[in-house]
């Protein structure tokens, strides 16, 4: 199995996990009775971190789909002697893979931090534990966080393969040649 196929497989897995995370967070709602006559519905819009996570994951999934299409088109037209002419595309792919991996990690970590605050509450600020009232909502958000971090791990592997694909264009002798 060559590197292009492994990278495509990892991108497909990451894309599926990004879509799963976005769907789990976006479609998660639960209504609970707070007082005897007052009900409250918990949605992803209640926490800005979850709102941002949905859009970051959708953008990351879209980016990976675009990469799959571009790589599919290039691999069908790429001849062995043309590998050096796509060096600039390797740089762009490497940089964008890095940006997507870091953005996904940041968004998922922010959502996890906000979710942990909802889980534990903050006694000094008089913030109550929300997961006591919205158990199913919090469980589903926890599953989404697990999918999000798994997708991040796949993006780290994709980024590593992208770095390998970029730096294999440079031989050790010409890589350090500053002339």
Steps between C-alpha positions, in 0.01 A plus 500: 500500500663825394503829690235666283247229582578511872462878498170473312374240749598722795333802339179303445503381862565852628223640278250245628595579858473875439153453356403272790625753754316787333178299477520379860548852631261677263209259534529452876211654692333410826213665683488472876262629762697742719224613734145374521381719214822606326670282242835565335639357176875444473646540151841555349423874476513530879881478497697703249776239500258234372365742239853566372587128512219417259623748240870410542419131452287568193780713351759229579282234336458721194873562482573127511244431227659769281844348564371155404356632174814697412731208582279265300514727198875554531580133546312409185693759294835483681793347316809379688724773355261779606537455878727800544258739329243447779732612779294814563185292538680280752586812701140623490368161599745476789418849629124458470514157666686659791247784527204261491653270762571788737161663447319172567706443813433853626126486432461154653703596806295817552179301470633240743593771751153655479342156527704415809385826658140399427572157647664614823359851547683776683406543863681833550314663209168334590484309173305181547579163346297483181561134428287402801197634312607410145660154524436384143616832355828484692558134410453572131735802518756273670474257209546789258815608685637147468430503125656846471825398667515182292460710186781723628727195537418402141584855388836478682575182305390667175719798581795269565450332164465841339830608657663184370359566154635853507848433632564202278527751214818629659814291501723530808772669299285768335282551807778678690661663199453876546653622170 
